[in-house]
Amino acid sequence: MFTRRDFGRMAFLPVSAMLAKKIDSIVNGVQFGLQSYIFSDIGLPHDGTLDLVIKSMVECGLGECDLYAPLVEPAHLWERIRADAGEQGTAQAAAASAQAREELAKWRKTVPLGHFRSIRNKFDGAGIAIHGLSGFPGASEEELSRTFEIAEVLGARIVTLGVTFPEARRVAPLAEKRDFIVGIQGEPDLNITNPEVISTPAQYDKALSLSRSYRISFDIGDGTGGGYDSLAFVKDRLDHIAVIYLKDRRKDGLSVPWGEGDTPLKEILRLVKNSKYPIRCYIDCDYRTTDRPADVKRSFGYAKAALA
């Protein structure tokens, strides 16, 4: 178990005086930020999405970002992967998807790191820190190692991965060697029966035991939709949670605007505030929308009101 002091040393990063003044998005002791995943599927041209993320964050006053890797990777490959995944499991679709993933793996291993330095500069110039990278471990050791290299160039100190148990075992030694915190996202769902999927509270606890570098990146909306008592889960693991993704879902799994679902958003935010653990709270409003920046602004306002 980690103390607040131990966790705090790993969670907070110094900001260089050479950068633009960092946007302060700490509200009553709680560090807020954005999970940029929510801008990845709203019908925008890929090339303009990152600028929209930054613009939205500046306008809302959010100073930290969890960067969703596909936003800074080749759009045409992700479009093929997503399109293939949408087909009905045909052999042709599976082959096309595998080919696109092979091309993406090659790109990740060969793209100059300067590509990511320029992205970091964009965020730095706006006063935003990239504290986390939500990525994918890939199929090879080389690709996995590259993920940590990219995170380091971006300035991230945590890499969040939606891994299974076999993948978590494979990632552990490299995370420790790189001195990175890895946020285990899993799939919080009490109805999943696959023993290799990190889905129940007990399985999250088991995953944490695999490495001293492991923490939990917990989506409280996904948890609620998956049958969890999300408040109890967070309360019991305050010293093991690095990031909470703030999302409202109904118990039937449908994402809705904050305050319209069954997720105990206010209670969890107040718990984090009162506990004084340095847990990041990142806005993740992924319901269907025509104006995502407005959703982010509205959600952050909801959070600030909850902590007033």
C-alpha positions as CSV (number, residue, x, y, z in Angstrom):
1,M,0.0,0.0,0.0
2,F,1.2,3.5,-0.8
3,T,1.0,6.5,1.4
4,R,-0.3,9.9,0.3
5,R,3.3,11.1,0.3
6,D,4.5,8.3,-1.9
7,F,1.6,8.6,-4.3
8,G,2.0,12.4,-4.4
9,R,5.7,12.2,-5.5
10,M,4.7,10.1,-8.5
11,A,1.5,12.0,-9.4
12,F,2.7,15.6,-9.6
13,L,5.2,16.9,-12.1
14,P,7.2,20.1,-12.0
15,V,6.4,22.5,-14.8
16,S,9.4,24.2,-16.5
17,A,9.5,28.0,-16.3
18,M,10.3,27.9,-20.0
19,L,6.7,26.9,-20.8
20,A,3.6,29.0,-21.1
21,K,1.9,29.5,-17.7
22,K,0.2,26.3,-16.8
23,I,-3.6,26.5,-16.6
24,D,-4.6,25.8,-13.0
25,S,-7.6,23.4,-13.0
26,I,-7.3,22.3,-9.3
27,V,-10.7,22.8,-7.7
28,N,-10.8,22.6,-3.9
29,G,-7.8,20.3,-3.9
30,V,-9.0,18.1,-6.8
31,Q,-6.9,18.0,-10.0
32,F,-9.2,18.1,-13.1
33,G,-8.4,17.4,-16.7
34,L,-9.7,15.9,-19.9
35,Q,-9.8,12.5,-21.3
36,S,-9.4,13.5,-25.0
37,Y,-10.9,10.2,-26.2
38,I,-14.3,11.9,-26.2
39,F,-13.2,14.0,-29.2
40,S,-12.3,10.9,-31.3
41,D,-15.7,9.9,-32.6
42,I,-17.8,13.0,-33.3
43,G,-17.5,13.2,-37.0
44,L,-14.6,15.7,-37.2
45,P,-11.7,15.8,-39.7
46,H,-8.9,14.0,-37.9
47,D,-6.4,16.8,-38.7
48,G,-8.5,19.4,-36.8
49,T,-9.4,17.3,-33.8
50,L,-6.3,18.0,-31.7
51,D,-6.6,21.7,-32.2
52,L,-10.2,21.5,-31.1
53,V,-9.2,19.6,-28.0
54,I,-6.7,22.3,-27.0
55,K,-9.1,25.1,-27.8
56,S,-11.9,23.5,-25.7
57,M,-9.5,23.0,-22.8
58,V,-8.2,26.5,-22.8
59,E,-11.8,27.9,-23.0
60,C,-12.9,25.7,-20.1
61,G,-9.8,26.2,-18.0
62,L,-8.6,22.6,-17.9
63,G,-4.9,22.3,-17.5
64,E,-4.2,18.5,-17.8
65,C,-4.9,16.1,-20.6
66,D,-5.0,12.3,-20.9
67,L,-4.0,12.0,-24.6
68,Y,-5.9,9.3,-26.5
69,A,-3.2,7.8,-28.8
70,P,-5.4,7.4,-32.0
71,L,-5.7,11.2,-32.0
72,V,-2.0,11.5,-32.9
73,E,-1.7,8.4,-35.1
74,P,-2.5,8.0,-38.8
75,A,-6.2,8.6,-39.3
76,H,-6.5,6.4,-42.4
77,L,-5.3,3.4,-40.5
78,W,-7.7,3.9,-37.6
79,E,-10.5,4.4,-40.1
80,R,-9.8,1.1,-41.6
81,I,-9.5,-0.7,-38.3
82,R,-12.8,0.8,-37.1
83,A,-14.6,0.1,-40.4
84,D,-13.4,-3.5,-40.4
85,A,-14.4,-3.9,-36.8
86,G,-17.9,-2.7,-37.8
87,E,-18.4,-5.5,-40.3
88,Q,-20.0,-8.8,-39.2
89,G,-16.9,-10.8,-38.3
90,T,-16.2,-12.0,-41.8
91,A,-12.8,-13.5,-42.7
92,Q,-12.2,-10.7,-45.1
93,A,-12.9,-8.1,-42.5
94,A,-10.6,-9.8,-40.0
95,A,-7.8,-10.0,-42.6
96,A,-8.2,-6.3,-43.5
97,S,-8.2,-5.3,-39.8
98,A,-5.1,-7.4,-39.1
99,Q,-3.3,-5.7,-42.1
100,A,-4.2,-2.2,-40.8
101,R,-2.9,-3.1,-37.4
102,E,0.3,-4.4,-38.8
103,E,0.8,-1.1,-40.7
104,L,0.0,0.9,-37.5
105,A,2.6,-1.2,-35.5
106,K,5.2,-0.4,-38.2
107,W,4.3,3.3,-38.1
108,R,4.6,3.4,-34.3
109,K,8.0,1.8,-34.4
110,T,9.5,4.0,-37.1
111,V,7.8,7.4,-36.8
112,P,10.4,10.0,-35.7
113,L,9.9,11.1,-32.1
114,G,9.9,14.6,-33.3
115,H,6.3,14.0,-34.4
116,F,5.3,13.7,-30.7
117,R,7.6,16.6,-29.6
118,S,5.7,18.9,-31.9
119,I,2.4,17.7,-30.3
120,R,3.8,18.3,-26.8
121,N,4.8,21.8,-27.9
122,K,1.3,22.5,-28.9
123,F,-0.1,21.6,-25.5
124,D,2.8,23.3,-23.7
125,G,2.2,26.5,-25.7
126,A,-1.4,26.5,-24.4
127,G,-0.5,25.9,-20.8
128,I,-1.7,22.3,-20.8
129,A,0.2,19.3,-19.4
130,I,-0.1,15.9,-21.1
131,H,-0.1,13.9,-17.9
132,G,-1.3,10.7,-19.3
133,L,-1.3,8.7,-22.5
134,S,-4.1,6.2,-23.2
135,G,-2.6,3.7,-25.6
136,F,-2.5,0.2,-26.7
137,P,0.3,-2.3,-25.8
138,G,0.7,-3.8,-29.3
139,A,1.6,-7.3,-30.2
140,S,5.4,-7.1,-29.9
141,E,8.0,-6.1,-27.2
142,E,9.4,-3.5,-29.6
143,E,6.0,-1.8,-30.1
144,L,5.3,-1.9,-26.4
145,S,8.7,-0.3,-25.6
146,R,8.0,2.3,-28.2
147,T,4.7,3.2,-26.4
148,F,6.7,4.2,-23.3
149,E,9.2,6.1,-25.4
150,I,6.4,8.1,-26.9
151,A,4.8,8.8,-23.5
152,E,8.1,10.1,-22.2
153,V,8.5,12.5,-25.2
154,L,5.0,13.7,-24.6
155,G,5.8,14.4,-21.0
156,A,3.3,11.9,-19.7
157,R,3.9,10.1,-16.4
158,I,1.2,7.5,-16.6
159,V,0.2,5.2,-19.4
160,T,-3.3,3.9,-19.2
161,L,-3.9,0.5,-20.9
162,G,-7.1,-1.5,-21.4
163,V,-5.3,-4.8,-20.9
164,T,-6.2,-8.4,-20.2
165,F,-4.3,-10.4,-17.6
166,P,-1.8,-11.9,-20.1
167,E,-1.1,-8.4,-21.4
168,A,-0.7,-7.1,-17.9
169,R,1.9,-9.7,-17.1
170,R,3.8,-8.8,-20.3
171,V,3.7,-5.1,-19.6
172,A,4.8,-5.3,-16.0
173,P,8.6,-5.7,-16.3
174,L,8.9,-3.0,-18.9
175,A,6.8,-0.5,-16.9
176,E,9.1,-1.1,-13.9
177,K,12.2,-0.8,-16.0
178,R,11.0,2.5,-17.5
179,D,9.8,3.8,-14.0
180,F,6.3,4.5,-15.4
181,I,3.0,4.3,-13.7
182,V,0.6,2.1,-15.7
183,G,-3.1,2.7,-15.2
184,I,-5.0,-0.6,-15.6
185,Q,-8.3,0.3,-17.2
186,G,-9.8,-3.1,-17.8
187,E,-13.5,-3.6,-18.5
188,P,-15.5,-3.0,-15.2
189,D,-18.5,-5.3,-15.8
190,L,-19.8,-7.8,-13.3
191,N,-21.4,-9.8,-16.1
192,I,-18.1,-10.7,-17.9
193,T,-17.1,-14.3,-17.2
194,N,-13.8,-14.5,-19.2
195,P,-11.2,-15.1,-16.5
196,E,-8.5,-13.3,-18.6
197,V,-10.5,-10.0,-18.7
198,I,-10.0,-7.6,-15.8
199,S,-13.6,-6.9,-15.1
200,T,-14.6,-7.5,-11.4
201,P,-13.3,-5.7,-8.3
202,A,-11.4,-8.9,-7.3
203,Q,-9.7,-9.0,-10.7
204,Y,-8.6,-5.4,-10.4
205,D,-7.0,-6.3,-7.1
206,K,-5.3,-9.3,-8.6
207,A,-4.0,-7.1,-11.5
208,L,-2.5,-4.6,-9.0
209,S,-0.5,-7.4,-7.4
210,L,1.4,-8.1,-10.7
211,S,3.5,-4.9,-10.5
212,R,4.6,-2.1,-8.1
213,S,4.0,0.2,-11.1
214,Y,0.3,-0.6,-11.5
215,R,-2.5,1.6,-10.4
216,I,-6.2,1.8,-11.5
217,S,-7.6,4.1,-14.1
218,F,-11.3,3.7,-13.3
219,D,-14.2,4.8,-15.4
220,I,-17.0,5.3,-12.9
221,G,-19.6,5.4,-15.7
222,D,-18.5,2.2,-17.2
223,G,-18.5,0.7,-13.7
224,T,-22.0,1.8,-13.0
225,G,-23.2,0.5,-16.4
226,G,-21.5,-2.8,-15.6
227,G,-23.3,-3.4,-12.3
228,Y,-20.7,-1.9,-9.9
229,D,-21.3,0.2,-6.8
230,S,-18.7,2.7,-8.2
231,L,-18.7,4.8,-5.0
232,A,-17.8,1.7,-2.9
233,F,-15.1,0.6,-5.4
234,V,-13.4,4.0,-5.3
235,K,-13.7,4.3,-1.5
236,D,-12.1,0.9,-0.9
237,R,-9.1,1.6,-3.3
238,L,-8.3,5.3,-2.8
239,D,-4.6,4.6,-2.4
240,H,-4.5,2.5,-5.6
241,I,-6.4,4.8,-8.0
242,A,-4.4,7.1,-10.2
243,V,-7.2,8.4,-12.5
244,I,-10.9,8.6,-12.3
245,Y,-12.7,9.1,-15.6
246,L,-15.8,11.1,-14.9
247,K,-18.8,9.9,-16.9
248,D,-22.5,9.5,-16.2
249,R,-24.2,6.3,-17.3
250,R,-27.5,4.7,-16.5
251,K,-27.5,1.2,-15.1
252,D,-28.5,-0.1,-18.5
253,G,-25.1,1.1,-19.9
254,L,-26.3,4.2,-21.8
255,S,-24.1,7.3,-21.5
256,V,-26.0,10.5,-20.7
257,P,-25.3,14.1,-19.8
258,W,-24.0,14.5,-16.2
259,G,-26.8,14.3,-13.6
260,E,-29.2,12.3,-15.8
261,G,-27.8,8.8,-15.1
262,D,-27.1,6.5,-12.1
263,T,-23.4,7.2,-11.6
264,P,-22.7,8.8,-8.1
265,L,-20.6,11.7,-9.6
266,K,-21.1,14.2,-6.8
267,E,-20.4,11.6,-4.1
268,I,-17.2,10.4,-5.7
269,L,-15.9,13.9,-6.3
270,R,-16.5,14.8,-2.7
271,L,-14.9,11.6,-1.6
272,V,-11.7,12.4,-3.6
273,K,-11.7,15.9,-2.2
274,N,-12.1,14.8,1.4
275,S,-9.6,11.9,1.1
276,K,-6.8,14.3,-0.1
277,Y,-5.3,11.6,-2.3
278,P,-3.9,13.1,-5.5
279,I,-6.3,11.3,-7.8
280,R,-6.7,12.9,-11.2
281,C,-10.4,13.4,-12.2
282,Y,-10.7,13.6,-15.9
283,I,-13.9,14.6,-17.8
284,D,-15.1,11.8,-20.0
285,C,-18.6,12.8,-21.3
286,D,-19.0,10.4,-24.2
287,Y,-22.7,10.5,-24.9
288,R,-24.0,11.4,-28.4
289,T,-23.6,15.1,-29.1
290,T,-23.5,17.8,-31.7
291,D,-21.3,20.1,-29.6
292,R,-18.6,18.3,-27.6
293,P,-16.8,21.5,-26.4
294,A,-20.1,22.7,-24.9
295,D,-20.5,19.3,-23.2
296,V,-17.0,19.6,-21.6
297,K,-17.7,23.1,-20.4
298,R,-21.0,22.0,-18.9
299,S,-19.5,18.9,-17.2
300,F,-16.7,20.9,-15.7
301,G,-19.2,23.3,-14.3
302,Y,-21.2,20.4,-12.8
303,A,-18.0,19.2,-11.1
304,K,-17.1,22.6,-9.7
305,A,-20.6,23.0,-8.3
306,A,-20.4,19.6,-6.7
307,L,-17.3,20.7,-4.8
308,A,-18.4,24.2,-3.9
